[in-house]
Structure formats: structure tokens, C-alpha cells
């Protein structure tokens, strides 16, 4: 626009919409972005970014996606969820199925939708060599113990798909502990400061999930 060009600018620098091209790598933001990139490349699972309103969380997520867009070594696929207000776990799972482009009908039970997503993730990661990254904005709107989706299994081993049975067949927590391992075992305090606390839980050795951090 001529207005911005007249004052030496190419676009509005104060737009309310996140613009990764205007990302400023301040120390904290750069560390956060690099940590997220490392977690994705190392397949470290769940990462959580916390901060006040307007501190740049959404902009960092957009910059993260932009940084991976030119990566040709591994096929990274990003799936953003902008407003995760879902009525139930089933609605969340149905949304993920649509988001991932899974076309098969999963049925009406939660376990069927979970199994469908898990099978899709295994096929994408192991057989196709793809890395699927779910980016959830406004994560505080998620209800309940969201790490148990899709990590937790609230059903018997017999109801799991063949891909997951070998990993879980010897683990009694699948049958006896609802919402998965992380919801029923003790977490270790890893770091405690005046402004944050970090916890970690290690999963059993044969589990597909190595650990979770909060």
C-alpha cells in the first residue's frame, strides 16, 4: 500500500493476525522455536508452549510451520487446530480423522476412532516415512486429560488393532487404568523455579511412547 511505502514500510507491522515474516527472534522466542524444532526432528512427542496473551505463541507456531516448509529430507506435515473447543472426546477424535484425511468409516465407539488414528499414524511414520505434527492453538480450551488422546487406551487389549497389540499385550495398565499410563502413575519433578515446574513420566520400555513432559 502507498501509505506504508511512504513511511518506509511494506505492510502493516501491527496487524492482529499472526505474521511469521514479522517474527522477531528475541532470546526467549528463539529458544522456544529452536526447542520445538528439535522436539519435532527428534520425534519427542508432546510439547507445550505457555505464555500470556499477546506474547507471540501463535506467531511462533506459524514460524515453526514456515521453517519446515522448505525441508526436503523428511516429509513433515503440519495440521493446525485453531480453536480446540470440542464437546467430547469422540468429537475431538472425529475432527482429527477429518484433519488427517482418513476416509475409512470408524464406527460409533471412541475406541474405534482411536484405533483408526493410531493405525494411520503408524502407517504414515513407519511405512511412508512421514512426520505428522499436530499444532493446537489455544490449548487451554481442551477439556479433560488430553495427553491420553491418543496415548491412553481406555479399553481391553483385545479391542486394540493388530499394530498395537504386541506393544501392550503384557501391560496390565491398559485394562485396569482408564485414560492411560500417564493419568495413573506418579510423575517425577525435574525442575522447580519461581515461575515454572517441569514434570516427567517414563513409559514402560516396550511402549510406543517413551515419555511425557509437562
ABEGO torsion letter per residue (X at the ends): XAAAAAAGBABBAABABBBAAABBBBAAAAAAAAAAAAAAAAGAEBBBBBEBBGAGAAAAAAAAAAAAAABAABBBBBBBBABBBBABAAAAAAAAAAAAGBABBAEABAAAAAAAAAAAAAAAAAAAGBBBBBBBBGAAABBEBAAAOAABBBBBAAABBAAAAAAAAABAAAAABBGEAAAABBBBBABBBAABBBBBBBBBAABABABBBX
